Amino acid sequence: MEKLPTCLLRSLHLLLFSIFICSYYSMAQTKVGGVVYDDLGETVAFANVVFPNSSEGTITNDNGRFYLQSDNSFDSIEVSFIGYKTQVIKLNAKVSLDLTITLETETASLDEVVVYTGKTSKKNNPAIDILRKVWENRRKNGLAQFKQYQYDKYEKLEFDMNTIDSAMINSKLFRGMEFIFDYADTSRVTGKTYLPIFINESLAKVYGDNQLNKKKEDVKANKNSGFSNNQTIIAFVKDLYNDIDVYDRYLKFFDKSFASPVGKAGIDTYNYVLRDTALVDGVESYNIIYYPRRKNELTFKGDFWVAAESYAIKEINMQATKSANINWVKEIYIEQEFDVLNDSLFLITRDYFMSDFALNKKEKSKGIYGKRTTLYDNYQFDIEKPADFYKRRVNDFDPEVYNRDEAYWDQNRLEKLNKDEKQIYVMLDTLKKNKKFKRLYNLGTILASGYYEMDGYDIGPIFSIFGFNDVEGLRLRAGGRTFFTSNDPWRIEGYTAYGFRDDKFKYGISGKALLDKRSRLTVYAGNRRDVEQLGASLTNTNDVLGRSLASSALISAGNNNRLSNINLSTVGVSFEPVYNFEVRLNGSYRTIETANPGVFSLDYLDPDTGEVSGEVKQSAITLTTTYTPGRKMSNYGVDRTLINEGAYPILYMNYTKGIKDLLNSDFNYDKFSFYYSHPFQIGAFGRLTARVEAGKTFGTVPLSLLNVVPGNQTYFNIQGTFNTMDFYEFVTDQYATIHLDHNFNGRLFSRIPGLRDLQLRELVGIKAVYGTISDENRAINRSGLTYRAPEDVYWEYSAGIGNIFKILRIDVSFRGSYNFLPDARSMAITGSFGFSF
């Protein structure tokens, strides 16, 4: 059969696409969109747009634009805003998407400046009086009034490409995949055309005990299409969309705290207007509109309905303002519905969350919709469960959960899939077999994981190929790992590297095996010969393949020549007796010597022979415990993927026993170390991260086994280091440090004209360390390096700007003490790249 010309094929696809869209429009009842202006030609933000005599409505965005859709037929819309005359606009068609509406100023309101500017008073405002009643009655509504509760939960997650146009359909990127555009749909929130690319459904039973302050979610079934059974993607997406309580002061999305319009923080953040009183599902309710008092803050606009008798929230709509300081997200839209139970109790029955991920916030920019619909049903109360019932198992993965048949889903879904949603599964299952899609998917995998996937093994990580230091010069590295599935019970990893200046090859190899999934009992072993910067961390580990950025940063401040040759062998076992509590026991043997003779020395006086030696041979046994409450992991193999990095506390304790004469080991010593890190969300004022470390070494040991306070001579931010301190500037055998870093998330800059539109973020920090070193350890030092401990407390402080071009952070650090030392750096500039919301 003769192939059609490409141009004709594209035209046919475009024609089919147009027919599909037109047919979709004909099925919908009423769709309306446009822009609202004032009589001076300026757009009106937060104007109210409703279908008359209904509870269906929306509010214009920061640019005066709106979109409203209903399954019912309407022949007009009503547009209003404080200080303007209400207008009723006749609709000449079911679909009217390019309306231009002009509001006239209400002359009677011109004398009241507050009203004319859209600001509302906090005094004598009936909307705020009602809101205070909502706060007073909060504990009388919801689950908090019961000792125990349980309910069924159905969750549907969907990701869609949006703003589909002819340019996208005809682009080379989708050549060979044009069939997917036959499945396009239109968003009821924004009116934009979108194409589903991922869908996930889950069914769960949720149990809670308010007396024990415990909650458990027992997943009964999970299915998805688009990415097979990828638990990492599923877990990551679910972590983005946490459950919220609108009564809280702040609502957390994408690691940001938005002021809740219903919480007590709202009164200083939002304007409130009482719009109407009406029956909603037979319940007399007040309708209150709200919108932000200031731009560039993390706020919403929308409306909510309050039951007149119980003062419970009946319905609420929330749409994030476009000026909110959040990256990669153009829209956030939330709907929640509550139902009355036993004539007085209101419980959530439906939760809809939609976000629009995009590179920028321009109206026509393309992006990805992320949508979550959650339904709640079959509430039961005061059914007590034993305390052990709520204990999280170390490994709770059940393969049967991911393999339920269609009959199970048809019987247990709380909401049936519509025809379009059923077609999503068909389209995505077909797409996975497409060669072009597979290539695109593989490219995305490389960028996300850093590994190039082969059959049974991966090559990488690609981001570690190049490095540089004063000993090796240019360094090239190549590595790989075995990889059959993300849940492999065993894995072997390795790498080799070559330095062009020292003309030496280095390598590392390790293997590990998961013996028991329930306790995550794992055995591991490995060996590494490499060049390392030992003065880059106080909390040292026996990670065979781990290597600090300080060892091979391409650029650095000053000479990075105090490097060591290390040959490390280790074997050990780890397990989790309880969820997120890991115990690790290992034995290690290492030799350490300078990698730069004549420039840097590790020499010491051997207490037994009285001779000077430059090499340390050391055997040791190490016991480590790590507790990470709130950590979220995915997968159940020997390697797991961390989902919520930086969002949970870490408590780490380590004991190491150095054993002399074992395998010709040189020293006896005992070393204790402690580390604790905790992120604190300070409401609208951003996040504070606090970190403390302490440790002590008992026994006489040389420089290579002491606790070197970690300096930073690179131009990159390295966690736990001091930016104005050089490597090996301070040496201790007992120490205590504190690090405080605060990110205001643009809270201050949002108040400054000229800066607020740049959406920069303010960063401040302070670090300090105290330590001492014993006379015995000083006495055996022959390295030529003068041991100096920070007995008078070394400290530094910093200020920085984040979110530069959305990916760059720059910090300026200032030394607060020990400025009298020769070559002391009074200031350091460091930076880092990263993607964050």
KAPECOR-V293513 format. One record per residue. N is the residue number from 1. RES is the residue in one letter. PSI is psi in whole degrees, 0 to 359 (* if undefined). D_FIRST is the distance of its C-alpha to the first C-alpha in whole Angstrom. Layout:
BEGIN
((N & RES & PSI & D_FIRST) (N & RES & PSI & D_FIRST))
END
This chain:
BEGIN
((1 & M & 132 & 0) (2 & E & 136 & 4) (3 & K & 144 & 6) (4 & L & 147 & 9) (5 & P & 149 & 13) (6 & T & 317 & 15) (7 & C & 322 & 18) (8 & L & 321 & 16) (9 & L & 317 & 15) (10 & R & 318 & 18) (11 & S & 321 & 19) (12 & L & 317 & 18) (13 & H & 319 & 19) (14 & L & 320 & 22) (15 & L & 314 & 22) (16 & L & 319 & 22) (17 & F & 315 & 24) (18 & S & 318 & 27) (19 & I & 319 & 26) (20 & F & 314 & 27) (21 & I & 316 & 30) (22 & C & 320 & 31) (23 & S & 326 & 31) (24 & Y & 315 & 33) (25 & Y & 323 & 36) (26 & S & 336 & 36) (27 & M & 327 & 37) (28 & A & 152 & 39) (29 & Q & 298 & 43) (30 & T & 127 & 45) (31 & K & 132 & 44) (32 & V & 142 & 46) (33 & G & 165 & 46) (34 & G & 203 & 48) (35 & V & 141 & 51) (36 & V & 128 & 54) (37 & Y & 162 & 57) (38 & D & 181 & 61) (39 & D & 359 & 63) (40 & L & 2 & 63) (41 & G & 5 & 59) (42 & E & 144 & 59) (43 & T & 148 & 56) (44 & V & 110 & 58) (45 & A & 145 & 57) (46 & F & 21 & 58) (47 & A & 150 & 58) (48 & N & 127 & 58) (49 & V & 120 & 55) (50 & V & 157 & 55) (51 & F & 126 & 54) (52 & P & 144 & 57) (53 & N & 36 & 59) (54 & S & 171 & 57) (55 & S & 15 & 57) (56 & E & 122 & 53) (57 & G & 179 & 53) (58 & T & 181 & 53) (59 & I & 141 & 54) (60 & T & 151 & 53) (61 & N & 190 & 52) (62 & D & 334 & 54) (63 & N & 13 & 53) (64 & G & 6 & 53) (65 & R & 148 & 50) (66 & F & 161 & 49) (67 & Y & 136 & 46) (68 & L & 136 & 47) (69 & Q & 143 & 45) (70 & S & 149 & 46) (71 & D & 350 & 45) (72 & N & 163 & 48) (73 & S & 129 & 48) (74 & F & 148 & 50) (75 & D & 7 & 51) (76 & S & 164 & 53) (77 & I & 157 & 54) (78 & E & 127 & 57) (79 & V & 128 & 58) (80 & S & 158 & 61) (81 & F & 152 & 63) (82 & I & 130 & 66) (83 & G & 1 & 68) (84 & Y & 155 & 66) (85 & K & 136 & 66) (86 & T & 136 & 63) (87 & Q & 138 & 60) (88 & V & 119 & 58) (89 & I & 123 & 55) (90 & K & 140 & 53) (91 & L & 128 & 50) (92 & N & 354 & 48) (93 & A & 164 & 45) (94 & K & 328 & 43) (95 & V & 115 & 42) (96 & S & 97 & 44) (97 & L & 359 & 43) (98 & D & 44 & 45) (99 & L & 142 & 48) (100 & T & 116 & 51) (101 & I & 131 & 54) (102 & T & 126 & 58) (103 & L & 137 & 61) (104 & E & 144 & 64) (105 & T & 137 & 67) (106 & E & 104 & 70) (107 & T & 331 & 73) (108 & A & 345 & 75) (109 & S & 359 & 74) (110 & L & 334 & 74) (111 & D & 340 & 78) (112 & E & 100 & 76) (113 & V & 322 & 74) (114 & V & 319 & 73) (115 & V & 317 & 71) (116 & Y & 324 & 70) (117 & T & 357 & 68) (118 & G & 353 & 67) (119 & K & 144 & 69) (120 & T & 149 & 71) (121 & S & 147 & 74) (122 & K & 343 & 75) (123 & K & 146 & 78) (124 & N & 38 & 78) (125 & N & 111 & 74) (126 & P & 331 & 74) (127 & A & 318 & 70) (128 & I & 327 & 72) (129 & D & 318 & 75) (130 & I & 319 & 72) (131 & L & 321 & 70) (132 & R & 325 & 73) (133 & K & 325 & 74) (134 & V & 316 & 70) (135 & W & 317 & 71) (136 & E & 326 & 75) (137 & N & 10 & 73) (138 & R & 313 & 70) (139 & R & 348 & 71) (140 & K & 355 & 72) (141 & N & 149 & 68) (142 & G & 194 & 65) (143 & L & 346 & 65) (144 & A & 340 & 68) (145 & Q & 356 & 71) (146 & F & 153 & 70) (147 & K & 312 & 71) (148 & Q & 159 & 68) (149 & Y & 159 & 65) (150 & Q & 151 & 61) (151 & Y & 164 & 58) (152 & D & 144 & 54) (153 & K & 126 & 52) (154 & Y & 128 & 48) (155 & E & 132 & 46) (156 & K & 119 & 43) (157 & L & 137 & 42) (158 & E & 136 & 38) (159 & F & 135 & 37) (160 & D & 140 & 35) (161 & M & 137 & 34) (162 & N & 176 & 35) (163 & T & 50 & 35) (164 & I & 126 & 31) (165 & D & 179 & 30) (166 & S & 328 & 28) (167 & A & 320 & 29) (168 & M & 317 & 28) (169 & I & 322 & 25) (170 & N & 1 & 24) (171 & S & 155 & 25) (172 & K & 332 & 24) (173 & L & 324 & 26) (174 & F & 10 & 23) (175 & R & 127 & 20) (176 & G & 353 & 18) (177 & M & 23 & 20) (178 & E & 336 & 20) (179 & F & 337 & 20) (180 & I & 334 & 23) (181 & F & 351 & 24) (182 & D & 347 & 24) (183 & Y & 16 & 27) (184 & A & 155 & 29) (185 & D & 179 & 33) (186 & T & 133 & 36) (187 & S & 132 & 39) (188 & R & 347 & 42) (189 & V & 315 & 44) (190 & T & 344 & 43) (191 & G & 6 & 40) (192 & K & 150 & 38) (193 & T & 138 & 34) (194 & Y & 162 & 33) (195 & L & 117 & 31) (196 & P & 138 & 32) (197 & I & 350 & 32) (198 & F & 137 & 34) (199 & I & 139 & 36) (200 & N & 135 & 39) (201 & E & 145 & 41) (202 & S & 147 & 45) (203 & L & 135 & 48) (204 & A & 157 & 51) (205 & K & 125 & 55) (206 & V & 132 & 57) (207 & Y & 144 & 61) (208 & G & 151 & 64) (209 & D & 109 & 67) (210 & N & 336 & 69) (211 & Q & 321 & 72) (212 & L & 351 & 71) (213 & N & 47 & 68) (214 & K & 150 & 66) (215 & K & 142 & 62) (216 & K & 135 & 59) (217 & E & 115 & 56) (218 & D & 104 & 54) (219 & V & 125 & 51) (220 & K & 328 & 49) (221 & A & 148 & 46) (222 & N & 133 & 43) (223 & K & 151 & 39) (224 & N & 164 & 37) (225 & S & 147 & 33) (226 & G & 322 & 32) (227 & F & 31 & 34) (228 & S & 212 & 35) (229 & N & 58 & 38) (230 & N & 97 & 40) (231 & Q & 333 & 43) (232 & T & 312 & 44) (233 & I & 317 & 42) (234 & I & 312 & 43) (235 & A & 321 & 46) (236 & F & 316 & 46) (237 & V & 317 & 45) (238 & K & 326 & 47) (239 & D & 330 & 50) (240 & L & 324 & 49) (241 & Y & 74 & 49) (242 & N & 152 & 53) (243 & D & 144 & 55) (244 & I & 158 & 57) (245 & D & 111 & 60) (246 & V & 345 & 61) (247 & Y & 344 & 65) (248 & D & 157 & 65) (249 & R & 319 & 66) (250 & Y & 146 & 63) (251 & L & 127 & 59) (252 & K & 121 & 57) (253 & F & 137 & 54) (254 & F & 41 & 52) (255 & D & 23 & 55) (256 & K & 150 & 57) (257 & S & 112 & 60) (258 & F & 137 & 59) (259 & A & 127 & 62) (260 & S & 134 & 62) (261 & P & 345 & 63) (262 & V & 339 & 64) (263 & G & 171 & 66) (264 & K & 344 & 70) (265 & A & 347 & 68) (266 & G & 330 & 67) (267 & I & 331 & 70) (268 & D & 0 & 70) (269 & T & 329 & 66) (270 & Y & 156 & 65) (271 & N & 139 & 66) (272 & Y & 138 & 67) (273 & V & 128 & 67) (274 & L & 113 & 68) (275 & R & 320 & 65) (276 & D & 164 & 66) (277 & T & 128 & 67) (278 & A & 168 & 65) (279 & L & 126 & 64) (280 & V & 111 & 61) (281 & D & 40 & 60) (282 & G & 4 & 64) (283 & V & 125 & 65) (284 & E & 128 & 67) (285 & S & 152 & 66) (286 & Y & 139 & 66) (287 & N & 120 & 64) (288 & I & 128 & 64) (289 & I & 144 & 62) (290 & Y & 153 & 62) (291 & Y & 158 & 61) (292 & P & 149 & 62) (293 & R & 332 & 65) (294 & R & 155 & 64) (295 & K & 165 & 61) (296 & N & 7 & 59) (297 & E & 166 & 61) (298 & L & 88 & 59) (299 & T & 170 & 59) (300 & F & 170 & 57) (301 & K & 153 & 57) (302 & G & 210 & 57) (303 & D & 163 & 59) (304 & F & 155 & 60) (305 & W & 134 & 62) (306 & V & 127 & 65) (307 & A & 129 & 67) (308 & A & 328 & 70) (309 & E & 316 & 72) (310 & S & 348 & 71) (311 & Y & 37 & 70) (312 & A & 149 & 67) (313 & I & 125 & 63) (314 & K & 316 & 61) (315 & E & 151 & 58) (316 & I & 139 & 57) (317 & N & 132 & 55) (318 & M & 128 & 55) (319 & Q & 122 & 52) (320 & A & 139 & 53) (321 & T & 143 & 54) (322 & K & 338 & 52) (323 & S & 356 & 55) (324 & A & 139 & 56) (325 & N & 81 & 56) (326 & I & 135 & 53) (327 & N & 152 & 50) (328 & W & 8 & 46) (329 & V & 116 & 47) (330 & K & 325 & 46) (331 & E & 143 & 47) (332 & I & 124 & 49) (333 & Y & 132 & 49) (334 & I & 135 & 51) (335 & E & 136 & 52) (336 & Q & 139 & 54) (337 & E & 138 & 56) (338 & F & 145 & 59) (339 & D & 152 & 60) (340 & V & 137 & 63) (341 & L & 131 & 65) (342 & N & 36 & 68) (343 & D & 350 & 69) (344 & S & 331 & 70) (345 & L & 126 & 67) (346 & F & 126 & 64) (347 & L & 147 & 61) (348 & I & 136 & 58) (349 & T & 336 & 55) (350 & R & 137 & 52) (351 & D & 122 & 51) (352 & Y & 128 & 48) (353 & F & 127 & 48) (354 & M & 134 & 45) (355 & S & 151 & 45) (356 & D & 104 & 43) (357 & F & 126 & 42) (358 & A & 160 & 42) (359 & L & 331 & 43) (360 & N & 177 & 45) (361 & K & 18 & 47) (362 & K & 148 & 45) (363 & E & 322 & 44) (364 & K & 5 & 40) (365 & S & 143 & 40) (366 & K & 153 & 37) (367 & G & 199 & 38) (368 & I & 124 & 38) (369 & Y & 136 & 39) (370 & G & 118 & 41) (371 & K & 135 & 42) (372 & R & 127 & 45) (373 & T & 125 & 46) (374 & T & 129 & 49) (375 & L & 143 & 50) (376 & Y & 137 & 54) (377 & D & 171 & 55) (378 & N & 51 & 58) (379 & Y & 138 & 61) (380 & Q & 151 & 63) (381 & F & 154 & 67) (382 & D & 41 & 70) (383 & I & 102 & 68) (384 & E & 140 & 70) (385 & K & 149 & 68) (386 & P & 157 & 70) (387 & A & 325 & 69) (388 & D & 338 & 68) (389 & F & 328 & 65) (390 & Y & 0 & 64) (391 & K & 129 & 64) (392 & R & 129 & 60) (393 & R & 149 & 59) (394 & V & 315 & 58) (395 & N & 106 & 55) (396 & D & 22 & 54) (397 & F & 129 & 50) (398 & D & 109 & 49) (399 & P & 331 & 46) (400 & E & 331 & 46) (401 & V & 327 & 46) (402 & Y & 7 & 42) (403 & N & 30 & 41) (404 & R & 142 & 42) (405 & D & 173 & 39) (406 & E & 327 & 38) (407 & A & 320 & 41) (408 & Y & 315 & 44) (409 & W & 318 & 42) (410 & D & 330 & 42) (411 & Q & 329 & 45) (412 & N & 347 & 47) (413 & R & 137 & 45) (414 & L & 345 & 48) (415 & E & 125 & 45) (416 & K & 146 & 42) (417 & L & 139 & 39) (418 & N & 178 & 37) (419 & K & 318 & 34) (420 & D & 320 & 32) (421 & E & 324 & 34) (422 & K & 324 & 33) (423 & Q & 337 & 29) (424 & I & 316 & 30) (425 & Y & 319 & 30) (426 & V & 313 & 27) (427 & M & 315 & 25) (428 & L & 323 & 28) (429 & D & 325 & 27) (430 & T & 321 & 23) (431 & L & 324 & 24) (432 & K & 339 & 26) (433 & K & 354 & 23) (434 & N & 130 & 21) (435 & K & 320 & 22) (436 & K & 317 & 23) (437 & F & 319 & 25) (438 & K & 319 & 27) (439 & R & 317 & 27) (440 & L & 319 & 29) (441 & Y & 319 & 31) (442 & N & 321 & 32) (443 & L & 317 & 33) (444 & G & 323 & 35) (445 & T & 319 & 37) (446 & I & 312 & 38) (447 & L & 326 & 40) (448 & A & 317 & 41) (449 & S & 336 & 43) (450 & G & 4 & 43) (451 & Y & 144 & 41) (452 & Y & 120 & 38) (453 & E & 130 & 37) (454 & M & 186 & 36) (455 & D & 98 & 36) (456 & G & 352 & 39) (457 & Y & 160 & 41) (458 & D & 149 & 41) (459 & I & 130 & 42) (460 & G & 195 & 44) (461 & P & 139 & 46) (462 & I & 338 & 45) (463 & F & 357 & 47) (464 & S & 15 & 50) (465 & I & 318 & 49) (466 & F & 143 & 51) (467 & G & 171 & 55) (468 & F & 140 & 58) (469 & N & 173 & 62) (470 & D & 343 & 65) (471 & V & 310 & 65) (472 & E & 342 & 62) (473 & G & 220 & 61) (474 & L & 133 & 57) (475 & R & 130 & 56) (476 & L & 138 & 52) (477 & R & 139 & 51) (478 & A & 137 & 48) (479 & G & 178 & 48) (480 & G & 176 & 46) (481 & R & 154 & 46) (482 & T & 142 & 45) (483 & F & 110 & 42) (484 & F & 313 & 40) (485 & T & 169 & 41) (486 & S & 350 & 43) (487 & N & 30 & 45) (488 & D & 136 & 46) (489 & P & 349 & 49) (490 & W & 159 & 50) (491 & R & 141 & 49) (492 & I & 132 & 50) (493 & E & 154 & 50) (494 & G & 167 & 51) (495 & Y & 163 & 51) (496 & T & 148 & 53) (497 & A & 155 & 54) (498 & Y & 132 & 56) (499 & G & 127 & 58) (500 & F & 337 & 59) (501 & R & 314 & 62) (502 & D & 353 & 64) (503 & D & 47 & 61) (504 & K & 146 & 61) (505 & F & 145 & 58) (506 & K & 165 & 58) (507 & Y & 166 & 57) (508 & G & 141 & 56) (509 & I & 141 & 55) (510 & S & 157 & 55) (511 & G & 149 & 54) (512 & K & 153 & 55) (513 & A & 135 & 54) (514 & L & 115 & 54) (515 & L & 329 & 57) (516 & D & 120 & 57) (517 & K & 328 & 55) (518 & R & 316 & 58) (519 & S & 358 & 60) (520 & R & 42 & 58) (521 & L & 120 & 60) (522 & T & 138 & 58) (523 & V & 149 & 60) (524 & Y & 158 & 59) (525 & A & 158 & 60) (526 & G & 172 & 59) (527 & N & 141 & 61) (528 & R & 134 & 60) (529 & R & 116 & 62) (530 & D & 177 & 62) (531 & V & 132 & 63) (532 & E & 147 & 64) (533 & Q & 100 & 66) (534 & L & 343 & 68) (535 & G & 32 & 70) (536 & A & 356 & 67) (537 & S & 139 & 68) (538 & L & 326 & 71) (539 & T & 87 & 68) (540 & N & 148 & 67) (541 & T & 174 & 65) (542 & N & 31 & 64) (543 & D & 114 & 60) (544 & V & 322 & 59) (545 & L & 357 & 56) (546 & G & 141 & 58) (547 & R & 128 & 59) (548 & S & 148 & 60) (549 & L & 332 & 59) (550 & A & 342 & 62) (551 & S & 337 & 62) (552 & S & 40 & 59) (553 & A & 139 & 59) (554 & L & 328 & 58) (555 & I & 148 & 60) (556 & S & 161 & 64) (557 & A & 113 & 67) (558 & G & 190 & 70) (559 & N & 129 & 69) (560 & N & 68 & 67) (561 & N & 2 & 69) (562 & R & 68 & 71) (563 & L & 159 & 68) (564 & S & 147 & 69) (565 & N & 130 & 67) (566 & I & 137 & 67) (567 & N & 104 & 66) (568 & L & 128 & 65) (569 & S & 139 & 65) (570 & T & 150 & 64) (571 & V & 140 & 64) (572 & G & 182 & 64) (573 & V & 145 & 63) (574 & S & 156 & 62) (575 & F & 163 & 62) (576 & E & 101 & 62) (577 & P & 327 & 65) (578 & V & 164 & 64) (579 & Y & 130 & 61) (580 & N & 20 & 61) (581 & F & 111 & 64) (582 & E & 137 & 63) (583 & V & 133 & 66) (584 & R & 129 & 65) (585 & L & 126 & 68) (586 & N & 159 & 67) (587 & G & 144 & 69) (588 & S & 154 & 68) (589 & Y & 130 & 70) (590 & R & 150 & 70) (591 & T & 139 & 71) (592 & I & 132 & 71) (593 & E & 165 & 73) (594 & T & 144 & 72) (595 & A & 0 & 69) (596 & N & 67 & 71) (597 & P & 143 & 74) (598 & G & 342 & 77) (599 & V & 318 & 75) (600 & F & 133 & 75) (601 & S & 145 & 77) (602 & L & 22 & 77) (603 & D & 147 & 81) (604 & Y & 161 & 83) (605 & L & 118 & 86) (606 & D & 116 & 86) (607 & P & 334 & 89) (608 & D & 318 & 89) (609 & T & 343 & 90) (610 & G & 10 & 91) (611 & E & 158 & 88) (612 & V & 132 & 85) (613 & S & 149 & 82) (614 & G & 357 & 79) (615 & E & 139 & 76) (616 & V & 130 & 76) (617 & K & 126 & 75) (618 & Q & 128 & 75) (619 & S & 143 & 74) (620 & A & 154 & 73) (621 & I & 133 & 73) (622 & T & 133 & 71) (623 & L & 125 & 71) (624 & T & 138 & 68) (625 & T & 139 & 68) (626 & T & 125 & 65) (627 & Y & 124 & 65) (628 & T & 73 & 62) (629 & P & 136 & 63) (630 & G & 356 & 60) (631 & R & 140 & 57) (632 & K & 126 & 54) (633 & M & 158 & 52) (634 & S & 166 & 48) (635 & N & 165 & 47) (636 & Y & 14 & 49) (637 & G & 198 & 49) (638 & V & 330 & 51) (639 & D & 138 & 50) (640 & R & 163 & 50) (641 & T & 129 & 49) (642 & L & 131 & 51) (643 & I & 317 & 50) (644 & N & 58 & 53) (645 & E & 134 & 55) (646 & G & 2 & 58) (647 & A & 12 & 58) (648 & Y & 158 & 61) (649 & P & 155 & 64) (650 & I & 125 & 65) (651 & L & 117 & 68) (652 & Y & 131 & 68) (653 & M & 141 & 71) (654 & N & 135 & 71) (655 & Y & 129 & 74) (656 & T & 132 & 74) (657 & K & 112 & 77) (658 & G & 130 & 77) (659 & I & 112 & 79) (660 & K & 146 & 81) (661 & D & 348 & 81) (662 & L & 115 & 78) (663 & L & 40 & 76) (664 & N & 30 & 79) (665 & S & 148 & 78) (666 & D & 334 & 80) (667 & F & 148 & 81) (668 & N & 131 & 82) (669 & Y & 163 & 81) (670 & D & 133 & 80) (671 & K & 126 & 77) (672 & F & 140 & 77) (673 & S & 152 & 74) (674 & F & 141 & 73) (675 & Y & 134 & 70) (676 & Y & 130 & 69) (677 & S & 141 & 67) (678 & H & 124 & 66) (679 & P & 136 & 64) (680 & F & 124 & 66) (681 & Q & 116 & 64) (682 & I & 56 & 67) (683 & G & 229 & 65) (684 & A & 354 & 65) (685 & F & 16 & 66) (686 & G & 207 & 63) (687 & R & 134 & 64) (688 & L & 129 & 66) (689 & T & 121 & 66) (690 & A & 139 & 69) (691 & R & 130 & 69) (692 & V & 145 & 72) (693 & E & 146 & 73) (694 & A & 153 & 76) (695 & G & 164 & 77) (696 & K & 140 & 80) (697 & T & 122 & 80) (698 & F & 126 & 83) (699 & G & 167 & 85) (700 & T & 119 & 85) (701 & V & 159 & 82) (702 & P & 181 & 80) (703 & L & 319 & 78) (704 & S & 347 & 75) (705 & L & 2 & 76) (706 & L & 177 & 77) (707 & N & 99 & 76) (708 & V & 125 & 75) (709 & V & 127 & 74) (710 & P & 114 & 71) (711 & G & 181 & 70) (712 & N & 106 & 67) (713 & Q & 14 & 67) (714 & T & 173 & 63) (715 & Y & 18 & 62) (716 & F & 148 & 60) (717 & N & 123 & 61) (718 & I & 122 & 62) (719 & Q & 136 & 63) (720 & G & 359 & 67) (721 & T & 168 & 68) (722 & F & 119 & 70) (723 & N & 334 & 69) (724 & T & 8 & 72) (725 & M & 140 & 73) (726 & D & 161 & 73) (727 & F & 135 & 72) (728 & Y & 21 & 75) (729 & E & 326 & 77) (730 & F & 135 & 78) (731 & V & 134 & 79) (732 & T & 166 & 80) (733 & D & 357 & 81) (734 & Q & 143 & 81) (735 & Y & 162 & 79) (736 & A & 134 & 78) (737 & T & 159 & 75) (738 & I & 138 & 74) (739 & H & 126 & 71) (740 & L & 122 & 70) (741 & D & 131 & 67) (742 & H & 133 & 66) (743 & N & 114 & 63) (744 & F & 354 & 64) (745 & N & 34 & 61) (746 & G & 8 & 62) (747 & R & 320 & 64) (748 & L & 314 & 67) (749 & F & 334 & 65) (750 & S & 345 & 63) (751 & R & 356 & 67) (752 & I & 115 & 67) (753 & P & 140 & 66) (754 & G & 331 & 63) (755 & L & 331 & 62) (756 & R & 326 & 61) (757 & D & 344 & 58) (758 & L & 343 & 57) (759 & Q & 44 & 57) (760 & L & 166 & 59) (761 & R & 137 & 61) (762 & E & 137 & 64) (763 & L & 132 & 65) (764 & V & 156 & 68) (765 & G & 159 & 70) (766 & I & 140 & 73) (767 & K & 146 & 73) (768 & A & 153 & 76) (769 & V & 138 & 78) (770 & Y & 139 & 81) (771 & G & 163 & 82) (772 & T & 168 & 84) (773 & I & 141 & 85) (774 & S & 158 & 88) (775 & D & 326 & 90) (776 & E & 319 & 89) (777 & N & 328 & 86) (778 & R & 324 & 87) (779 & A & 329 & 90) (780 & I & 3 & 87) (781 & N & 124 & 85) (782 & R & 23 & 85) (783 & S & 346 & 81) (784 & G & 351 & 83) (785 & L & 126 & 82) (786 & T & 121 & 84) (787 & Y & 124 & 83) (788 & R & 123 & 83) (789 & A & 146 & 83) (790 & P & 65 & 82) (791 & E & 339 & 86) (792 & D & 15 & 86) (793 & V & 113 & 82) (794 & Y & 135 & 80) (795 & W & 157 & 78) (796 & E & 157 & 75) (797 & Y & 161 & 73) (798 & S & 157 & 70) (799 & A & 145 & 69) (800 & G & 172 & 65) (801 & I & 127 & 62) (802 & G & 172 & 59) (803 & N & 28 & 55) (804 & I & 121 & 55) (805 & F & 23 & 52) (806 & K & 353 & 51) (807 & I & 349 & 51) (808 & L & 140 & 54) (809 & R & 134 & 58) (810 & I & 129 & 61) (811 & D & 142 & 64) (812 & V & 119 & 68) (813 & S & 143 & 70) (814 & F & 133 & 74) (815 & R & 131 & 77) (816 & G & 349 & 79) (817 & S & 171 & 82) (818 & Y & 34 & 83) (819 & N & 347 & 82) (820 & F & 348 & 85) (821 & L & 145 & 83) (822 & P & 140 & 83) (823 & D & 17 & 79) (824 & A & 134 & 78) (825 & R & 112 & 75) (826 & S & 341 & 76) (827 & M & 148 & 73) (828 & A & 141 & 69) (829 & I & 123 & 66) (830 & T & 160 & 63) (831 & G & 171 & 60) (832 & S & 153 & 57) (833 & F & 145 & 53) (834 & G & 159 & 51) (835 & F & 126 & 49) (836 & S & 157 & 51) (837 & F & * & 51))
END
